[in-house]
């Protein structure tokens, strides 16, 4: 199976977890896109009545194209089930997310959910977090000085990295909320909880890509089929 085959398999398997009349959080990224397509197909074929909360403007547009009913997080109340991808899945279902720059909205939706399921291809499962650059969302004002404090916070947790401003196509990446992303790459995160706490204490940090204690299950597509953690 190719990586896309694995992503499609877990997206379809996750869509099967959704029940009629649920409020569902829809993740962002290439794997979540397969989930959205599979849910749209179920709604069309089975007539499911769902309310969906998207974690990004990109997912909002995709969900609308697949005929899913969308509502604002403010109007959703408690979300029954959120399904989303991840950039890394470590021990204890500790995650790194934010490669798609949607980490703030993703975490808001995850924390409003009764249950969260992460979906990914086999390459995303790791023995230790940190090979994928850790995204840190910051406000634009004074972001260079914030980045210097981020480096100090990382070093206090034994992480030697210089956060890099995310730029694509020669343009600085801005999130749906208008913030910037700094990535701390090529690190070994031995104590994710301590690092998460240290980053949140830095003034100017809006959110970070460590998702800890939030996922209750992972569906991982492998060459041998679906794996559940």
C-alpha positions in Angstrom: 0.0 0.0 0.0 1.2 3.5 -0.8 1.1 6.2 1.8 -2.1 7.6 0.1 -3.6 4.1 0.2 -2.9 3.9 4.0 -4.4 7.4 4.5 -7.5 6.4 2.6 -7.9 3.2 4.6 -7.7 5.0 7.9 -9.9 7.8 6.8 -12.6 5.4 5.7 -12.2 3.3 8.9 -12.6 6.5 11.0 -15.7 7.5 9.1 -17.2 4.2 10.1 -16.9 5.3 13.8 -19.3 8.2 13.2 -22.9 7.6 14.3 -26.2 9.3 13.3 -26.9 12.6 15.0 -23.3 13.1 16.2 -21.5 16.4 16.3 -18.1 15.7 14.7 -14.9 17.6 14.7 -13.2 17.4 11.3 -9.4 17.6 11.2 -7.0 19.3 8.7 -4.5 17.8 6.3 -4.2 15.1 3.7 -5.3 12.2 5.9 -8.3 14.1 7.2 -9.3 14.9 3.6 -10.0 11.2 3.1 -12.1 11.2 6.2 -14.2 14.1 5.0 -14.7 12.5 1.6 -15.8 9.2 3.3 -18.2 11.0 5.6 -19.7 12.9 2.7 -20.3 9.6 1.0 -22.0 8.1 4.1 -24.2 11.1 4.4 -25.3 10.9 0.8 -25.9 7.1 0.8 -27.2 6.6 4.4 -28.9 9.9 5.1 -26.9 10.5 8.3 -27.8 13.6 10.2 -24.5 15.1 11.3 -23.2 18.5 12.6 -19.6 19.1 11.8 -17.0 21.6 13.2 -14.0 22.2 10.9 -10.5 22.9 12.3 -9.5 25.2 9.4 -10.9 27.2 6.5 -9.5 24.6 4.1 -11.5 21.8 5.8 -14.6 24.1 5.9 -14.4 24.4 2.1 -13.7 20.7 1.6 -16.6 19.7 3.9 -19.0 22.0 2.1 -18.1 20.5 -1.2 -18.9 17.0 0.2 -22.3 18.1 1.5 -21.6 18.1 5.2 -23.4 20.5 7.5 -21.1 22.9 9.3 -21.4 25.0 12.4 -19.2 27.3 14.4 -17.5 25.9 17.5 -19.3 28.5 19.6 -22.6 26.9 18.6 -21.5 23.3 18.8 -21.6 22.6 22.5 -19.8 19.4 23.4 -18.4 17.6 20.3 -19.0 13.9 20.4 -16.1 12.8 18.3 -13.1 14.6 16.6 -11.0 12.8 14.0 -7.8 14.3 12.9 -4.4 13.5 11.5 -1.0 14.0 13.1 2.6 14.6 12.0 4.0 12.3 14.6 2.5 9.7 17.0 4.7 8.9 19.9 4.4 6.7 23.0 1.2 7.1 24.9 -0.5 8.7 21.9 1.5 11.9 22.4 1.4 13.8 19.2 3.0 16.5 17.2 0.5 18.4 15.0 0.5 21.7 13.1 2.3 20.9 9.9 -0.7 22.4 8.2 -0.6 25.5 10.4 -4.0 24.7 11.9 -2.8 23.7 15.4 -4.7 26.4 17.4 -8.1 25.7 15.9 -7.4 22.0 16.0 -6.5 22.1 19.7 -9.6 24.2 20.5 -11.8 21.6 18.8 -10.0 18.6 20.4 -10.4 20.0 23.9 -14.1 20.6 23.3 -14.5 16.9 22.4 -15.6 13.9 24.4 -13.4 11.6 22.3 -10.5 12.2 19.9 -9.2 9.7 17.3 -6.0 10.3 15.4 -5.5 8.8 11.9 -2.2 8.5 10.1 -0.1 6.4 7.8 2.6 4.1 9.2 5.4 6.6 8.7 3.9 8.9 11.4 4.4 6.5 14.2 7.7 7.1 16.0 9.6 5.9 19.1 10.3 9.4 20.3 8.8 12.8 19.2 10.9 15.5 17.6 12.1 14.4 14.2 9.2 16.4 12.7 9.7 20.1 13.4 7.6 21.2 16.4 5.3 24.0 15.3 4.8 27.0 17.7 2.2 29.6 16.9 3.0 33.1 18.0 1.5 36.6 17.6 3.0 38.7 14.9 3.9 41.6 17.1 7.4 41.3 18.4 7.7 37.7 17.0 11.5 38.0 16.6 11.9 38.7 20.3 9.4 35.9 21.1 11.6 33.5 19.0 14.6 34.3 21.2 12.6 33.5 24.3 11.4 30.3 22.6 15.0 29.2 22.1 15.7 29.7 25.8 12.5 27.8 26.8 13.6 24.9 24.6 17.1 24.8 26.0 15.6 24.8 29.6 14.0 21.4 28.6 17.2 20.0 27.1 16.1 20.7 23.5 18.8 22.3 21.4 17.1 24.0 18.5 16.8 27.5 16.9 13.1 28.1 16.0 12.7 29.0 12.3 10.0 31.3 11.0 7.8 29.3 8.6 8.0 30.6 5.0 6.6 29.0 1.9 7.0 30.2 -1.6 8.9 33.2 -0.4 5.9 34.3 1.8 5.6 34.2 5.6 2.9 31.6 6.6 0.0 33.0 8.5 -2.6 30.9 10.3 -6.3 31.3 9.9 -6.1 33.5 13.0 -3.4 35.7 11.4 -0.6 34.5 13.6 2.9 33.2 12.6 4.5 29.8 13.0 8.0 29.0 14.2 9.3 25.5 13.8 11.8 23.8 16.1 13.2 21.1 14.0 15.4 18.0 14.3 15.1 17.7 18.1 14.6 14.9 20.6 11.7 15.5 23.0 12.3 13.4 26.0 9.8 15.1 28.3 6.9 16.4 26.2 4.9 17.5 29.2 7.7 19.7 30.6 8.3 21.2 27.2 4.6 22.0 26.6 4.5 23.8 29.9 7.6 25.8 29.2 6.4 26.9 25.8 3.1 28.0 27.1 4.8 30.3 29.7 6.4 32.3 26.9 4.6 35.6 26.3 3.6 35.8 22.7 3.1 32.1 22.3 -0.5 31.4 21.3 -0.2 27.6 21.1 2.2 24.8 20.3 1.9 21.5 18.4 2.3 19.1 21.3 -1.1 17.3 21.8 -0.8 15.4 25.0 -3.4 13.3 26.8 -6.1 14.2 24.2 -6.2 11.2 21.8 -8.0 8.1 23.0 -7.3 6.0 20.0 -5.1 5.9 16.9 -5.9 4.3 13.6 -2.7 3.7 11.6 -2.6 2.4 8.0 0.3 0.0 7.4 1.4 -2.2 4.6 -0.3 -5.1 6.4 -3.6 -3.4 7.0 -5.2 -1.3 9.7 -3.6 -1.0 13.2 -5.4 0.3 16.2 -3.7 1.7 19.2 
